[in-house]
Amino acid sequence: MEYIINYIIDLTDEIYFKDHPSALSIYLHGGCYDLAKMLQLLVSDSNVYVNYLSNHCVVEQDGFFYDASGLIKENIEEYHVATLADLKMLEEYSKECVKGLRLYEIIGSKIKEKGAEKIIKEQIRKELANSARRVA
């Protein structure tokens, strides 16, 4: 899942946020729902969870919780499965925080075309190439 998250962040930065703000910042502060929707496009057995206290949503898959920072290990008990009302609220909140951009509509269509398997392979290749450069 973290390879997919990194791919989405990189692609978002490439398309929208060359310098500031960064996609990571956007997905952690207002755009969490956009990221969750994109992850659900690629990982069909995932679920959106929401935390009212922090106005934040995450994606759960196989008992593990993720947001733009990767695997979440703390305060998981504060999240619950998002209801339809929660999803509607998240949609409105996200729209305001990302200044009307529907990141999941534009970027989501691009990532769905590639598919999770290709994205993961691409991210692994990129990671290996970066490791080889650091060693050399």
C-alpha angles and dihedrals in degrees: 000000000000091000089056092048091051091049092052092048093048093047092048091050090048093052103034117005113045093163119348135047098025124219089240090058092046093050092048096044111044105330097074092113092055090054091046092052091050092049090051090054089059102031106046097185093057127109134207116238124189136205114205094195094060099026088232134132131203137184122246123204125170091345095308123113126216140183132164091293091058128240114018117213103166133074093003089146089068091066128082134182108281115250123212088262090052091051092050091050091048091050092054094042092049092050091056096045096048091047096248096310115138096208093175092057096053102032094031092063090052095049094045089056090056098043130213097277094055091044093052092048091048092051092047090051090049091049092049091048091051090049091051090051092051091051094048 
